[in-house]
Amino acid sequence: MEKATGILVATLWPTQPFFPILERETNLPPKHARRIPSPSQKVDWWTKRQYEHNIKKWTAYAERVRVDCTSPPVAQAVNFLAELYTSGASFSALCPARSALSCFLHLRETKETFGNLHVVKKLMKGVFENKPSILLEDRVSVWDTNAVL
């Protein structure tokens, strides 16, 4: 019997039917197994990085109004978004704040995520209608057809 060596790159996915066979046949000690982040783990890291600023703002707000920053009353979390809006934030600035709170908060009154609550959707719709991130005039050009003809 010949002894061959090689490099095997395989997905570390223990729930798949092939995984026990792969583990048994390769007989690798754990120190040789290397975990490479999957695309979803990279997204999670990037998402956390994007949300970090808004989470810091939220925790400062929660301390100021003396509510639990991980499980606040819904009204306080909505008031946080409203306060961001009144301080000058546009719709595009509030969207990541809403998403960060949706990932971070465990609401006591409901099992829905923060971003899916009716009151949050209404607030975001109102913000968009009053203060959109890009004004329509900036995106649309009006041409004088007389100059072209």
Kinemage of the C-alpha trace (Angstrom):
@kinemage 1
@onewidth
@group {chain A} dominant
@subgroup {mainchain}
@vectorlist {calphas} color= white
{ca met a 1} P 0.000 0.000 0.000
{ca glu a 2} L 1.362 3.399 -1.028
{ca lys a 3} L 1.306 6.324 1.366
{ca ala a 4} L 0.167 9.489 -0.357
{ca thr a 5} L -0.084 12.922 1.170
{ca gly a 6} L -2.123 15.850 0.023
{ca ile a 7} L -4.146 18.871 0.999
{ca leu a 8} L -7.866 18.528 1.433
{ca val a 9} L -10.029 21.622 1.556
{ca ala a 10} L -13.525 20.796 2.771
{ca thr a 11} L -16.389 22.658 4.323
{ca leu a 12} L -16.572 22.330 8.099
{ca trp a 13} L -20.243 21.381 8.139
{ca pro a 14} L -20.951 18.719 10.758
{ca thr a 15} L -24.689 18.458 9.952
{ca gln a 16} L -24.070 17.216 6.409
{ca pro a 17} L -24.196 13.474 5.658
{ca phe a 18} L -20.663 13.477 4.218
{ca phe a 19} L -19.054 14.982 7.297
{ca pro a 20} L -18.761 11.869 9.541
{ca ile a 21} L -17.269 9.953 6.620
{ca leu a 22} L -14.827 12.765 5.906
{ca glu a 23} L -13.849 12.897 9.570
{ca arg a 24} L -13.376 9.141 9.806
{ca glu a 25} L -11.467 8.767 6.532
{ca thr a 26} L -9.112 11.711 6.933
{ca asn a 27} L -8.291 10.876 10.558
{ca leu a 28} L -6.869 14.338 11.100
{ca pro a 29} L -5.920 15.521 14.544
{ca pro a 30} L -7.869 18.686 15.506
{ca lys a 31} L -4.767 20.879 15.277
{ca his a 32} L -4.666 20.371 11.509
{ca ala a 33} L -8.262 21.455 10.986
{ca arg a 34} L -8.420 25.137 10.120
{ca arg a 35} L -11.597 27.147 10.191
{ca ile a 36} L -11.976 29.591 7.308
{ca pro a 37} L -14.772 32.125 7.802
{ca ser a 38} L -17.767 31.477 5.594
{ca pro a 39} L -19.288 34.358 3.603
{ca ser a 40} L -22.109 34.633 6.167
{ca gln a 41} L -19.574 35.012 8.984
{ca lys a 42} L -17.882 37.792 7.022
{ca val a 43} L -21.233 39.492 6.586
{ca asp a 44} L -21.852 39.156 10.318
{ca trp a 45} L -18.516 40.808 11.053
{ca trp a 46} L -19.228 43.600 8.569
{ca thr a 47} L -22.744 44.050 9.902
{ca lys a 48} L -21.438 44.324 13.464
{ca arg a 49} L -18.908 46.880 12.317
{ca gln a 50} L -21.582 48.948 10.560
{ca tyr a 51} L -23.910 48.800 13.564
{ca glu a 52} L -21.253 49.577 16.171
{ca his a 53} L -21.740 53.357 15.959
{ca asn a 54} L -25.519 53.127 16.344
{ca ile a 55} L -25.271 50.607 19.187
{ca lys a 56} L -22.952 52.993 21.048
{ca lys a 57} L -25.483 55.791 20.538
{ca trp a 58} L -28.284 53.509 21.724
{ca thr a 59} L -26.455 52.400 24.883
{ca ala a 60} L -25.651 56.024 25.749
{ca tyr a 61} L -29.328 56.927 25.239
{ca ala a 62} L -30.469 53.941 27.336
{ca glu a 63} L -28.165 54.957 30.182
{ca arg a 64} L -29.403 58.551 29.992
{ca val a 65} L -33.093 57.572 30.171
{ca arg a 66} L -32.360 54.691 32.571
{ca val a 67} L -33.728 51.722 30.639
{ca asp a 68} L -32.248 48.292 30.071
{ca cys a 69} L -30.259 48.594 26.843
{ca thr a 70} L -30.898 44.980 25.748
{ca ser a 71} L -34.563 44.657 26.686
{ca pro a 72} L -36.194 48.104 26.746
{ca pro a 73} L -39.834 49.088 26.459
{ca val a 74} L -40.775 49.512 22.793
{ca ala a 75} L -41.699 53.170 23.376
{ca gln a 76} L -38.182 54.005 24.548
{ca ala a 77} L -36.551 52.392 21.504
{ca val a 78} L -38.941 54.281 19.200
{ca asn a 79} L -38.191 57.498 21.099
{ca phe a 80} L -34.495 56.894 20.425
{ca leu a 81} L -35.134 56.853 16.657
{ca ala a 82} L -37.360 59.922 16.967
{ca glu a 83} L -34.612 61.725 18.872
{ca leu a 84} L -32.103 60.883 16.132
{ca tyr a 85} L -34.530 62.313 13.587
{ca thr a 86} L -35.121 65.534 15.534
{ca ser a 87} L -31.351 65.961 15.881
{ca gly a 88} L -31.102 66.095 12.073
{ca ala a 89} L -30.696 62.490 10.914
{ca ser a 90} L -32.120 61.664 7.479
{ca phe a 91} L -33.898 58.475 6.423
{ca ser a 92} L -30.631 56.929 5.228
{ca ala a 93} L -29.070 57.578 8.644
{ca leu a 94} L -32.038 56.111 10.520
{ca cys a 95} L -32.151 52.876 8.494
{ca pro a 96} L -28.929 51.422 9.940
{ca ala a 97} L -29.985 52.560 13.428
{ca arg a 98} L -33.299 50.707 13.046
{ca ser a 99} L -31.518 47.611 11.725
{ca ala a 100} L -28.967 47.698 14.542
{ca leu a 101} L -31.731 47.855 17.128
{ca ser a 102} L -33.547 44.997 15.385
{ca cys a 103} L -30.473 42.791 15.786
{ca phe a 104} L -29.560 43.957 19.274
{ca leu a 105} L -32.839 44.290 21.201
{ca his a 106} L -34.951 41.609 22.851
{ca leu a 107} L -38.297 43.305 23.291
{ca arg a 108} L -40.375 42.368 26.313
{ca glu a 109} L -43.788 43.239 24.910
{ca thr a 110} L -43.601 41.358 21.623
{ca lys a 111} L -41.857 38.546 19.807
{ca glu a 112} L -41.480 40.622 16.638
{ca thr a 113} L -38.181 42.229 15.785
{ca phe a 114} L -37.957 45.942 16.404
{ca gly a 115} L -37.837 46.843 12.698
{ca asn a 116} L -41.023 44.870 11.971
{ca leu a 117} L -43.154 46.665 14.539
{ca his a 118} L -46.011 48.701 13.061
{ca val a 119} L -45.063 51.826 15.018
{ca val a 120} L -41.475 51.653 13.730
{ca lys a 121} L -42.643 51.212 10.133
{ca lys a 122} L -44.947 54.236 10.490
{ca leu a 123} L -42.122 56.326 11.960
{ca met a 124} L -39.753 55.359 9.144
{ca lys a 125} L -42.398 56.108 6.508
{ca gly a 126} L -42.984 59.530 8.047
{ca val a 127} L -39.248 60.236 8.144
{ca phe a 128} L -38.896 59.235 4.504
{ca glu a 129} L -41.755 61.461 3.423
{ca asn a 130} L -40.504 64.443 5.449
{ca lys a 131} L -36.766 64.069 5.055
{ca pro a 132} L -35.733 61.685 2.271
{ca ser a 133} L -32.038 60.902 1.961
{ca ile a 134} L -31.798 62.171 -1.626
{ca leu a 135} L -34.099 64.855 -2.891
{ca leu a 136} L -35.839 64.097 -6.157
{ca glu a 137} L -34.632 67.377 -7.689
{ca asp a 138} L -31.039 66.180 -7.273
{ca arg a 139} L -31.729 62.999 -9.248
{ca val a 140} L -33.867 64.314 -12.096
{ca ser a 141} L -32.580 66.578 -14.836
{ca val a 142} L -35.010 68.784 -16.722
{ca trp a 143} L -33.965 69.576 -20.269
{ca asp a 144} L -35.175 72.459 -22.340
{ca thr a 145} L -36.370 70.759 -25.532
{ca asn a 146} L -36.298 74.067 -27.461
{ca ala a 147} L -32.532 74.233 -27.092
{ca val a 148} L -32.176 70.698 -28.471
{ca leu a 149} L -34.528 71.223 -31.427
